[in-house]
Amino acid sequence: MIDKITIQRISLLHPKIREEVLKLYIEKIAPALTNGVYCRFTHTLRTFEEQDALYKLGREKLFDEDGKRIGIVTNARGGQSYHNFSLAFDFCIMQSKTVTWDQSVDLDKDGKPDWFEVIDTFKESGYESGADWKGKLRDFPHIQKTLGYTTKQLLEKWDKGDTFIDNGIKYVNL
């Protein structure tokens, strides 16, 4: 199933990866997930300010509105995430309107965990998965394509104004 919200979010990705991600989503991801199961992109472009707010979770903002303890969700400040340069996206698996964060579940009953159907499809096309990261903050929902750039190099280009506007969004020249 093709998710309209995901298509809208893909449109925010850097033009260097946008069409490739769209094609993988439509031609491989959507048909691979069956029985009402689908992949939804939860985040693509994230501003530096949004990134800084996430960084504060579990550090400066310790409790949610219900008084529950918040854990650290990212090690990246604004300008240190590939999301800030539209080269990353996060996803979840949904069935009907219910989200599952269980990476081992096989809701479409095809013998492979649904999460890894998505992850493996992108990895086969040169993307990196946060599921492969070593250390405390493995990030299963995260996929990125660095195009050979570090976030430090991308931030330098951003700061120097080596950018362009596409559909009202500022991107780094790559």
Long-range contacts (C-beta under 8 A, 24 or more apart in sequence): 1-30, 1-33, 1-36, 1-37, 1-38, 2-26, 2-30, 2-38, 3-30, 3-38, 3-39, 3-40, 3-41, 3-94, 5-40, 5-41, 6-39, 6-40, 6-41, 6-91, 9-41, 9-42, 9-43, 9-44, 9-89, 10-41, 10-44, 10-89, 11-167, 12-44, 12-45, 12-86, 12-169, 13-44, 13-45, 13-86, 13-87, 13-89, 14-85, 14-86, 14-87, 14-171, 14-172, 14-174, 15-166, 15-171, 16-87, 16-147, 16-174, 17-86, 17-87, 17-145, 17-147, 20-125, 21-89, 24-121, 24-122, 24-125, 28-121, 29-117, 29-118, 29-121, 32-110, 32-117, 32-121, 33-93, 33-108, 33-114, 33-117, 33-118, 34-108, 34-110, 35-95, 35-107, 35-108, 35-109, 36-95, 36-96, 37-93, 37-94, 37-95, 37-107, 37-108, 37-114, 38-93, 38-94, 38-95, 39-91, 39-92, 39-93, 39-94, 39-114, 39-118, 40-91, 40-92, 40-93, 40-94, 40-99, 41-89, 41-90, 41-91, 42-90, 42-91, 42-92, 42-141, 43-83, 43-89, 43-90, 44-83, 44-86, 44-88, 44-89, 45-83, 45-84, 45-86, 45-169, 46-81, 46-83, 46-84, 47-78, 47-84, 48-78, 48-79, 48-84, 49-78, 50-78, 51-76, 51-77, 51-78, 51-79, 51-80, 51-81, 51-83, 51-84, 52-77, 52-78, 72-137, 73-137, 74-137, 75-137, 76-151, 79-151, 79-155, 79-158, 80-151, 80-155, 81-151, 82-144, 82-145, 82-146, 82-151, 82-154, 84-151, 84-154, 84-155, 85-151, 85-154, 85-158, 85-171, 85-172, 86-169, 86-171, 87-144, 87-145, 87-146, 87-147, 87-149, 87-154, 88-142, 88-143, 88-144, 88-145, 89-142, 89-143, 89-144, 90-139, 90-141, 90-142, 90-143, 91-118, 91-141, 91-143, 92-141, 93-118, 101-140, 101-141, 103-131, 103-140, 115-140, 118-143, 119-143, 147-174, 149-174
